[in-house]
Amino acid sequence: MNNKVALVAWREYVVRVRRRTFIVATLLTPIGIGLLALMAGYFSTKGAVSSKDILFVDESTIFRSADPTSETHVFRFSDKNISEERDNYLENHDVLVHIPPFENLGDKKHQVQYFSEEKLSVMTINKLERAIAKAFKNHKIKSSDIDMEMYNSFDTKVVFEDGEVLEKIAAGEEDASKSGKLNLIIGTILGATMGFLMYMVIFIYGGMVMRSVMEEKINRIVEVMISSVKPFQLMLGKILGVGAVGITQLAIWLILIPVILWIVQSTVGLNDASQAEQMAEIAQNMNGQTSLEGFDIGQIISEFQSLNWGLIIPLFVLFFFGGYFIYSSMFAAIGSAIGDDMGEGQQLMIPIVIPVVIAFVMLQGVLSNPNGSMAIFGSLFPLFSPIIMPARLAFDPPMWQIALSVVILILSCIFFVWFSGKIYRVGILLYGKKVSFKELGKWLFYKA
């Protein structure tokens, strides 16, 4: 690398990492994530589940006969009628539940009332409904002389797995039947995280390059620098310097965030079985089914470690730099074209922002079908591939697609840096003129 480019990059790097804003943002971001996780964990395990003293007037006697218990609530039963208890239950109880007589085994619905000074949470209501419904179901089975073991054997769980997992099952590994589903879940989570990270990196650090160029142009600092450094060298140095700042910040976050989240997990106590069960129940009530239901932490960690990190990490870094070079070079070109009016940059940024937004919108469809035609196109198109391809890496895309995507990305980096350099060399010394897209097109053909 040219010595002048290296000097510009080093200056850009040192100036930025020494700024108080960089230090504060780098340290506060992991702390903020930890605080959010701490609050979410605390409120989900502590605040969302409040113990209630519940009094039942069970005229059906079905629920009472089932001898129900609850880890979060206290169940009590009264022999008085509902009219007597309704006026006095608040003296010793939080909730009064009335279960009317049940006479017809063919009834599929039974109306149950509750009385409470405060509205019950959705989770508490759902928990009571499931408990009462289970008691009524068992009562119907016993009253119909149906053998309980035979009835339970009717449930058959069907699991779709790939060929590798089936071979493991044949070898006698009982837990292998879950690994295919778990792999898809982890792949989706990892893909979404990597795609979102690339989306943020492009905007944050690309915008940082643009602001740096604009500040030096507006303050006339660039006129002094151009006397000893060529415009293209200055632009390339800025891109490399800010990119190094981004890598430094991400490296610090990759160390601090897991440590802080581990501390949060220990503080909230998610290893406690009852609290973990409560969180699963909250998620079940919100989503209908927990994403990782049926998997313990050991399985999740094992599956996470089994991913091909030797391929995923280098490729993620490669696409990180590729996407950064493509978009930051365009941001630098836009920054050089903007005069004293900062508002000019808004319309010039539209062609840069649109591909990033489209790629991010495509991400959900790609994760749903990581080997579909949309995913393949997004992985190869250079303005989409820095976001789409990293999101697909956990799903083991074909090597030819990865190789082709990398080749196209490298060639695109060279082209966009050259393309942006043609605009930058003219725009960086142009003042007092409002620039249009037509004008930018003319700059491409100006001779140096």
C-alpha positions in Angstrom: 0.0 0.0 0.0 1.2 3.5 -0.9 2.9 5.3 2.1 0.7 8.4 1.7 -2.4 6.2 1.7 -1.2 4.5 4.9 -0.4 7.9 6.5 -3.9 9.2 5.7 -5.5 6.0 7.0 -3.4 6.1 10.2 -4.3 9.7 10.9 -8.0 9.0 10.3 -7.8 6.0 12.6 -5.9 7.7 15.5 -8.0 10.9 15.4 -11.2 9.0 15.7 -10.3 6.3 18.3 -9.0 9.1 20.6 -12.2 11.0 20.4 -14.3 11.0 23.6 -17.4 10.1 21.5 -15.8 7.0 20.2 -14.7 5.8 23.6 -18.1 6.6 25.2 -20.1 4.9 22.4 -17.8 1.8 22.4 -18.2 1.3 26.1 -21.8 2.4 26.5 -23.3 0.3 23.7 -22.4 -3.1 25.4 -23.5 -1.7 28.8 -26.8 -0.5 27.2 -27.4 -3.9 25.7 -26.7 -5.5 29.1 -29.1 -3.2 30.8 -31.8 -3.9 28.3 -31.3 -7.7 28.7 -31.3 -7.2 32.5 -34.5 -5.3 32.5 -36.1 -7.7 30.1 -35.0 -10.7 32.1 -36.1 -9.1 35.4 -39.5 -8.0 34.3 -40.2 -11.3 32.5 -39.2 -13.5 35.4 -40.2 -11.2 38.3 -42.7 -8.6 37.2 -44.7 -10.7 34.7 -45.6 -13.5 37.2 -47.3 -12.3 40.4 -48.5 -14.9 42.9 -52.3 -14.9 43.5 -54.3 -16.5 46.2 -57.2 -17.9 44.3 -60.4 -19.2 45.8 -62.4 -21.7 43.8 -66.2 -22.4 44.1 -66.3 -25.6 42.1 -69.9 -26.7 41.8 -68.8 -29.3 39.2 -66.3 -30.9 41.7 -64.2 -31.9 38.7 -61.4 -29.4 39.2 -61.3 -29.9 42.9 -61.1 -33.7 42.5 -58.1 -33.4 40.3 -56.2 -31.9 43.3 -54.5 -29.2 41.2 -51.4 -27.3 42.3 -49.5 -24.3 41.0 -45.9 -23.1 41.4 -46.9 -19.5 41.1 -50.4 -19.4 42.6 -52.1 -20.7 45.8 -55.3 -22.7 45.1 -58.0 -22.9 47.7 -61.5 -24.4 47.6 -64.7 -23.3 49.3 -67.8 -25.3 50.2 -70.0 -22.2 50.2 -72.1 -21.1 47.2 -70.9 -18.3 44.9 -73.3 -15.6 46.2 -71.9 -16.0 49.7 -68.2 -15.9 48.7 -68.6 -13.1 46.1 -69.2 -10.4 48.8 -66.4 -11.5 51.1 -63.6 -13.1 49.1 -61.4 -10.0 49.0 -60.8 -10.3 52.8 -58.5 -13.2 52.4 -58.1 -13.9 48.6 -57.1 -12.1 45.5 -59.3 -13.9 43.0 -62.6 -15.8 43.1 -63.2 -18.4 40.4 -66.7 -19.9 39.9 -67.0 -23.3 38.1 -70.7 -24.0 37.4 -72.0 -27.6 37.4 -71.0 -29.8 34.5 -73.6 -32.3 33.4 -73.2 -33.2 29.8 -70.0 -35.0 28.8 -70.6 -34.0 25.2 -70.3 -30.3 25.9 -67.2 -28.8 24.2 -67.4 -25.5 26.1 -67.9 -24.7 29.7 -68.3 -21.1 30.9 -66.2 -20.2 34.0 -66.3 -16.8 35.7 -63.7 -15.1 37.8 -64.0 -12.1 40.2 -61.1 -9.9 41.0 -60.5 -6.3 42.1 -57.8 -6.0 39.4 -57.8 -7.3 35.8 -55.9 -10.6 35.6 -52.9 -10.8 33.2 -53.3 -12.8 30.0 -50.7 -15.3 31.2 -52.6 -15.9 34.5 -55.9 -16.4 32.7 -54.3 -18.8 30.1 -52.7 -20.8 32.9 -56.0 -21.2 34.8 -57.9 -22.1 31.6 -55.4 -24.8 30.7 -55.4 -26.3 34.2 -59.2 -26.4 34.4 -59.5 -27.7 30.8 -57.0 -30.5 31.6 -59.0 -31.6 34.6 -62.2 -31.6 32.5 -60.5 -33.6 29.7 -59.3 -36.2 32.2 -62.8 -36.4 33.7 -64.3 -37.1 30.3 -61.8 -39.8 29.5 -62.4 -41.6 32.9 -66.2 -41.2 32.6 -66.0 -42.8 29.1 -64.1 -45.8 30.2 -61.2 -45.0 27.9 -57.9 -46.5 28.9 -55.6 -43.5 29.6 -52.4 -45.1 28.3 -54.1 -46.1 25.1 -55.5 -42.6 24.7 -52.0 -41.0 25.2 -50.5 -43.4 22.7 -52.7 -41.9 20.0 -50.4 -38.8 19.9 -47.6 -39.3 17.3 -44.9 -36.7 16.9 -43.7 -36.4 13.4 -40.2 -34.7 12.9 -38.7 -33.9 9.5 -34.9 -34.3 9.4 -32.2 -34.4 6.8 -30.3 -37.5 5.8 -27.3 -36.9 8.1 -29.6 -36.7 11.2 -31.4 -39.9 10.2 -28.1 -41.7 10.0 -27.3 -40.6 13.5 -30.7 -41.9 14.7 -30.0 -45.2 13.1 -26.7 -45.3 15.0 -28.6 -45.0 18.3 -28.3 -41.3 19.2 -31.7 -40.5 20.8 -31.3 -36.8 20.8 -30.3 -36.6 17.2 -33.9 -36.2 16.0 -33.9 -32.7 17.3 -30.7 -31.5 15.8 -32.0 -30.7 12.3 -34.7 -28.4 13.7 -32.3 -26.8 16.1 -29.8 -26.2 13.3 -32.5 -24.4 11.3 -33.4 -22.2 14.3 -29.8 -21.3 15.1 -29.1 -20.7 11.5 -32.0 -18.3 11.2 -31.1 -16.4 14.4 -27.4 -16.2 13.3 -28.3 -15.2 9.8 -30.7 -12.5 11.0 -28.0 -11.2 13.4 -25.3 -11.1 10.7 -27.5 -9.5 8.2 -28.6 -6.8 10.6 -25.1 -6.2 11.7 -24.0 -5.7 8.1 -26.9 -3.3 7.6 -25.9 -1.2 10.6 -22.2 -1.2 9.6 -22.9 0.1 6.1 -24.9 3.0 7.4 -22.8 3.8 10.5 -19.3 3.7 9.0 -20.2 4.7 5.5 -21.9 7.7 6.9 -18.8 8.4 9.0 -16.7 8.5 5.9 -19.1 10.9 4.2 -19.2 13.2 7.3 -15.3 13.2 7.4 -15.1 14.2 3.8 -17.7 16.9 4.2 -16.1 18.4 7.3 -12.7 18.7 5.6 -14.1 20.2 2.5 -16.3 22.7 4.3 -13.4 23.7 6.7 -11.0 24.0 3.7 -8.6 21.5 5.3 -8.6 19.4 2.2 -7.0 22.2 0.1 -3.9 21.9 2.3 -3.9 18.1 2.2 -4.3 17.9 -1.6 -1.0 19.8 -2.0 0.8 16.7 -0.9 -1.7 13.8 -1.4 -3.6 12.9 -4.6 -7.4 13.0 -4.2 -7.8 9.3 -4.8 -5.1 8.5 -2.2 -6.9 10.8 0.3 -10.2 9.0 -0.4 -8.8 5.6 -0.1 -6.9 6.5 3.1 -10.1 7.7 4.7 -12.0 4.6 3.7 -9.2 2.3 5.2 -8.9 4.5 8.3 -12.6 4.5 9.2 -12.8 0.8 8.3 -10.1 0.1 10.9 -12.1 2.2 13.4 -15.1 0.0 12.7 -13.1 -3.2 13.1 -11.7 -2.0 16.4 -15.1 -1.1 17.7 -16.7 -4.4 16.6 -13.8 -6.4 18.1 -14.3 -4.6 21.4 -18.1 -5.3 21.3 -17.5 -9.0 20.4 -15.5 -9.3 23.7 -17.6 -7.1 26.0 -21.1 -8.0 24.9 -20.9 -11.8 25.6 -19.2 -11.0 29.0 -21.9 -8.5 30.0 -24.7 -10.8 28.9 -23.2 -13.6 30.9 -23.1 -11.4 33.9 -26.7 -10.4 33.3 -27.7 -14.0 32.9 -26.1 -14.8 36.3 -27.7 -11.8 37.9 -31.2 -12.5 36.7 -30.8 -16.1 37.5 -32.0 -17.7 34.2 -30.3 -20.9 35.3 -33.0 -21.4 37.9 -35.4 -24.0 36.5 -38.6 -22.3 37.7 -37.7 -18.9 36.2 -36.6 -20.5 33.0 -40.0 -22.3 32.9 -41.8 -19.0 33.5 -40.0 -17.3 30.7 -40.8 -20.1 28.4 -44.5 -19.8 29.4 -44.4 -16.1 28.7 -43.0 -16.7 25.3 -45.6 -19.4 24.6 -48.4 -17.1 25.5 -47.0 -14.4 23.2 -46.0 -16.5 20.2 -48.1 -19.7 20.5 -44.9 -21.8 20.8 -41.4 -21.1 22.0 -38.8 -21.2 19.3 -36.3 -23.3 21.3 -39.0 -25.3 23.1 -37.7 -28.8 24.0 -34.0 -28.0 23.7 -31.8 -27.6 26.7 -28.8 -25.2 26.9 -26.3 -28.0 26.3 -27.9 -28.9 23.0 -28.0 -25.3 21.9 -24.4 -24.7 22.7 -23.3 -28.0 21.1 -25.2 -27.2 17.9 -23.8 -23.7 17.9 -20.3 -25.0 18.2 -20.9 -27.5 15.4 -21.3 -24.7 12.8 -18.5 -24.3 10.3 -17.0 -21.3 12.0 -13.7 -21.8 10.0 -15.7 -20.8 6.9 -18.3 -18.4 8.4 -15.9 -16.0 10.2 -13.4 -15.4 7.4 -16.3 -15.0 4.9 -18.1 -12.6 7.2 -15.0 -10.5 7.5 -14.5 -10.6 3.7 -18.1 -9.5 3.0 -17.8 -6.9 5.8 -14.9 -5.3 4.1 -16.4 -5.8 0.6 -19.7 -4.1 1.6 -17.9 -1.4 3.5 -15.6 -0.6 0.6 -18.5 -0.5 -1.9 -20.8 1.7 0.1 -18.2 3.9 1.9 -16.6 4.8 -1.4 -20.0 6.0 -2.7 -20.6 7.8 0.6 -17.2 9.5 0.1 -18.1 10.5 -3.4 -21.4 12.0 -2.2 -19.6 13.9 0.6 -17.1 15.4 -1.9 -20.0 16.6 -4.0 -21.8 18.4 -1.2 -21.2 22.1 -0.7 -21.9 24.3 2.3 -25.6 23.1 2.3 -25.8 19.9 4.3 -29.3 19.3 2.9 -27.9 18.6 -0.6 -26.7 15.2 0.6 -30.2 13.9 1.2 -31.2 13.6 -2.5 -27.8 12.4 -3.5 -27.8 9.6 -0.9 -31.1 8.1 -2.3 -29.4 5.8 -4.8 -27.1 4.5 -2.0 -29.8 4.0 0.6 -32.3 2.2 -1.6 -30.2 -1.0 -2.3 -29.3 -1.3 1.4 -33.0 -1.0 2.4 -34.1 -3.5 -0.3 -31.5 -6.0 0.8 -32.6 -5.7 4.4 -36.2 -6.2 3.4 -35.2 -9.3 1.4 -33.6 -10.7 4.5 -36.7 -12.2 6.0 -37.6 -14.0 2.7 -34.0 -15.2 2.4 -34.0 -16.7 5.9 -37.4 -18.4 5.2 -36.0 -20.0 2.0 -32.2 -19.7 2.1 -31.7 -21.7 -1.1 -34.4 -20.1 -3.2 -34.0 -18.0 -6.3 -34.3 -14.7 -4.4 -31.6 -15.8 -2.0 -29.3 -16.8 -4.8 -29.8 -13.6 -6.7 -29.3 -11.5 -3.5 -26.1 -13.4 -2.8 -24.6 -12.7 -6.2 -25.7 -9.1 -6.8 -22.9 -7.0 -5.3 -25.1 -4.3 -3.8 -27.1 -7.0 -1.9 -24.5 -9.7 -1.3 -22.8 -8.0 1.7 -26.1 -8.4 3.6 -27.6 -11.5 2.0 -24.7 -13.9 1.7 -23.5 -13.6 5.4 -27.1 -14.3 6.4 -27.0 -17.6 4.3 -23.6 -18.9 5.6 -25.2 -20.8 8.5 -27.3 -22.7 6.0 -24.3 -24.1 4.1 -24.9 -22.6 0.6 -23.2 -24.4 -2.3 -19.5 -23.5 -2.6 -19.8 -22.4 -6.2 -22.3 -19.7 -5.1 -19.9 -18.5 -2.3 -16.9 -18.5 -4.6 -18.8 -16.6 -7.4 -20.2 -14.2 -4.9 -16.7 -13.4 -3.5 -15.3 -12.9 -7.1 -18.1 -10.6 -8.0 -17.8 -8.7 -4.8 -14.0 -8.2 -5.2 -14.4 -7.0 -8.8 -17.3 -4.7 -7.7 -15.1 -3.2 -4.9 -12.4 -2.3 -7.5 -15.0 -0.8 -9.8 -16.9 1.2 -7.2 -13.7 2.6 -5.6 -12.5 3.6 -9.1 -15.9 5.0 -10.0 -16.2 7.0 -6.7 -12.6 8.2 -7.1 -13.5 9.8 -10.4 -16.2 11.8 -8.7 -14.2 12.5 -5.6 -11.2 14.1 -7.4 -13.5 16.7 -9.0 -16.0 17.3 -6.2 -13.5 17.7 -3.3 -12.2 21.1 -4.8 -15.5 22.3 -6.2 -17.3 25.0 -4.2 -20.4 27.2 -4.5 -22.2 25.0 -7.0 -25.3 22.8 -6.4 -24.6 19.3 -7.8 -27.1 17.1 -9.7 -26.9 13.5 -10.9 -26.3 14.8 -14.4 -23.4 16.8 -13.2 -21.9 13.8 -11.4 -22.1 11.9 -14.6 -20.0 14.5 -16.4 -17.3 14.4 -13.7 -16.6 10.7 -14.7 -15.2 11.8 -18.0 -13.1 14.8 -16.8 -9.4 14.3 -17.4 -7.1 14.3 -14.4 
